[in-house]
Amino acid sequence: MLGDAFDLRTYTRQLGRSSTITVWIALLCLILFGLLRYDNFGSTYNIGSFLNYNSMFILISVGMCFVIMTGGIDLSVGSVAAFASVVAALLSPHGLWVALPGGILAGMAFGAVNAFIILVMRVPPFMATLATMLAAKGCALVLSGKQTVSVSWESNFTTLGMSSAFGILPWTILVTAIVVVAAWIVLEKTSLGRTVLAVGGSPDAAHLMGLKTGRAIAFVYLFSGACAGLAGVFLASGYGAGQPLEGVGWELAAIASVVVGGTLLTGGLGSIPATVAGALLFGLVFNILNFENGRGTISLSAYWQSVIRGGLLLLVILLQARVQSLGVRSKTS
Amino acid sequence: MSRERSSAERGVLLQNPLSGISLRRHGGLIALALLLLFNIVFTRNFLHMQTLFVNVSQVATIAIVAVGMTLVIATRGVDLSVGAVMALAGALAPLIFMSSFGRANPGLGVALAIIVPLLVAAACGLFNGVLVAFLNVQPIIATLILFISGRGIALVLTNGNLQTFSNPIFSFLGTGRILGLPFQGWLALAIALFFAWLVARTLYGRYLLAVGGNETAAGLAGVPVRTVKIATYVISASLAGLAGLIVVAINSASDAARIGNLMELDAIAAAVVGGAVLSGGRAPILGAIFGAVFIQLVRYTLLANGFSDEVALIIKAAIIVFAVYLQQASRE
């Protein structure tokens, strides 16, 4: 167990590059393919709506990436986003500056519950966040009275999801970009980020080295909760309603993005840009399928989406399986 | 949220110093006894054959899936795909016996409508097992693939349509009675007893616990680790397929979008409440049945006493956390 921490660096370099490069190449190929094949693929409208929709998934994927880097998992993000969208919609008459922090805090509250259950009650993350997933869903349904909660159109709440900064860049994209860059800096440049990786590499070694492991673990669940909360605010603001039943399967989409981005589920290794690339890759596949549907070359019902998503995940896993089996044995403690 | 949780927890905690029985070992049984007592006193018509009938018919599918889940958890794995596999099997069955071939040969049609979906489910398990055993993919991720796409395949097959049917022979799976109790209840019991025997008395059982306890050591001792893992995922998926058929038979309708929805959560919860440990090495099959009954009874108690389904969700969450917490505390 201790050995893992010592060769962390070399292993990060070798494995990190080889597995993140796959996702970048795939992303570039898809973009090139789209640009060459479809006229409107590179249009401002397509890019804008594509990024606007996928910003929610990018956010929860980045939060999930932090959690997974510590060797944990956060299954609650989808329900928490739904819960936050209801909270934000209920607060929307008071304006964006109440509803936005309200939604984020609602997400962080569940993040705090996760951290408490995991750190204090010592329940494995998988079970803890499974439980909060149910609890958040229940809370969202109770709070909303089982119905979608329409947002206030009088206040400035919908500005966030429906209009653009300086007339060009949708606010959601700008905010998401800021969160992504901040997360990247925290991971790469701060001691907190190093601690997160060390905890994932080997919790015991990190603890013995005197690192504040508890603080790092609490941070990742709070951050993931905040990201889910923000995604919920985007959902309510962009689609005009708090939606208690939304968010089903988001956690899995996020996990898939993180895995595609080369982050190992055993923790100790991860890349924020590659995770974002992974989320974009999934989004892009569906964007391209929509174009193909529009052209009439294929006609796939919406039901195919999940089949294709699963197939794509399988493909990535098969590619990664070789890389993983070279250097890493399972590090369950 | 906290009110219900704390009173439920307090009920169990109070019992401990009074009785002197170890809370860790018997916490679940005490909680179940309290729950039954509460229902006998407060819930109207609780001591009624109809109540038993409803509960048994609802708990059977959870129990059947939970048995498979317990086996998977014993290998240190988890099977997220059970709900999707249920949907797949449940969508296939009506397609088969309502096809022109199935209508022309009713007997053979129904037989095929049971066998083919079970084989497809087993194939799903084989897929999961191969990913886990040969490619060393973590179980969560390996079963995630079918979790995502299994239901999608079911929806594509049925084009998202609700299939309704009336087929007395097939519906016996979900509505038949033996000795006044639902057929699927007896089926679940038989399955549980069989697998309890399998774990306790056969080579497979020994291997299973060895793999879950220490995979490397088991491998060195000559246990066919990969075969055991694959077999376990095949069993889990097959049982999920069976549960899917039962759900369809109960409703005389098949809706691929809804069959087995959130079943993976119920099954994991039942297994864990029943004493399965996520770090593997234990396979309390009868415990899983107990866990399934407990979860069903909690839900029934809440619904019968006017709480909504949402509140039941929140309380189920609290129970899961508390059950694992007790497990964890007893190990430390």
Contacts between the chains, C-beta under 8 A, distances in Angstrom:
chain1	res1	chain2	res2	distance
A	73	B	140	7.1
A	117	B	321	5.5
A	117	B	325	7.9
A	121	B	321	6.8
A	121	B	324	8.0
A	121	B	325	4.6
A	121	B	328	7.3
A	122	B	325	7.3
A	122	B	328	4.8
A	122	B	329	7.8
A	122	B	332	7.4
A	123	B	321	5.8
A	123	B	324	4.6
A	123	B	325	5.6
A	123	B	328	6.3
A	124	B	278	5.4
A	124	B	324	7.1
A	126	B	78	7.3
A	126	B	140	7.3
A	126	B	278	6.7
A	127	B	268	7.7
A	127	B	272	6.6
A	127	B	278	6.6
A	127	B	320	6.3
A	127	B	321	7.3
A	127	B	324	4.8
A	128	B	321	6.5
A	128	B	324	7.7
A	130	B	265	6.3
A	130	B	268	6.8
A	130	B	269	7.9
A	130	B	320	6.7
A	131	B	317	4.0
A	131	B	318	7.3
A	131	B	320	4.4
A	131	B	321	4.6
A	132	B	317	6.6
A	133	B	265	7.7
A	133	B	317	7.8
A	134	B	265	6.6
A	134	B	313	4.9
A	134	B	314	7.1
A	134	B	316	5.7
A	134	B	317	4.0
A	134	B	320	7.5
A	135	B	1	7.1
A	135	B	313	7.1
A	135	B	314	4.9
A	135	B	317	3.8
A	135	B	318	7.4
A	137	B	310	7.7
A	137	B	313	5.9
A	138	B	1	7.8
A	138	B	310	4.5
A	138	B	311	6.5
A	138	B	312	7.6
A	138	B	313	3.5
A	138	B	314	3.7
A	138	B	317	7.0
A	139	B	1	6.8
A	139	B	310	7.8
A	139	B	314	6.5
A	141	B	308	7.9
A	141	B	309	7.7
A	141	B	310	3.8
A	141	B	313	7.5
A	142	B	308	7.4
A	142	B	310	4.8
A	142	B	311	6.6
A	142	B	314	7.6
A	146	B	310	7.2
A	249	B	148	7.1
A	252	B	144	5.7
A	252	B	147	6.5
A	252	B	148	5.9
A	255	B	140	7.7
A	255	B	141	7.3
A	255	B	144	6.7
A	256	B	144	7.1
A	256	B	148	7.5
A	259	B	141	6.1
A	265	B	138	5.1
A	265	B	140	6.9
A	265	B	141	6.3
A	266	B	138	7.5
A	301	B	156	6.9
A	301	B	159	7.0
A	301	B	160	7.2
A	303	B	152	5.5
A	303	B	155	3.8
A	303	B	156	4.7
A	303	B	159	7.6
A	303	B	160	5.9
A	304	B	152	6.8
A	304	B	156	6.2
A	305	B	152	6.9
A	306	B	148	5.3
A	306	B	149	5.5
A	306	B	151	6.5
A	306	B	152	3.2
A	306	B	155	7.7
A	307	B	149	4.5
A	307	B	152	3.9
A	307	B	153	5.6
A	307	B	156	6.3
A	308	B	149	7.7
A	308	B	152	8.0
A	309	B	148	5.3
A	309	B	149	6.7
A	309	B	152	7.7
A	310	B	145	4.8
A	310	B	146	6.8
A	310	B	147	7.9
A	310	B	148	4.1
A	310	B	149	2.6
A	310	B	150	7.6
A	310	B	152	6.8
A	311	B	149	6.4
A	313	B	141	7.8
A	313	B	144	6.8
A	313	B	145	5.3
A	313	B	148	6.7
A	314	B	145	5.0
A	317	B	131	7.1
A	317	B	135	7.2
A	317	B	137	5.5
A	317	B	141	6.4
A	317	B	142	7.5
A	317	B	145	7.3
A	318	B	135	7.2
A	321	B	135	4.1
A	321	B	136	6.7
A	321	B	137	6.1
A	324	B	136	6.7
A	325	B	135	7.5
A	325	B	136	5.5
A	330	B	136	7.1
A	330	B	138	7.5
A	332	B	76	7.0
A	332	B	279	7.5
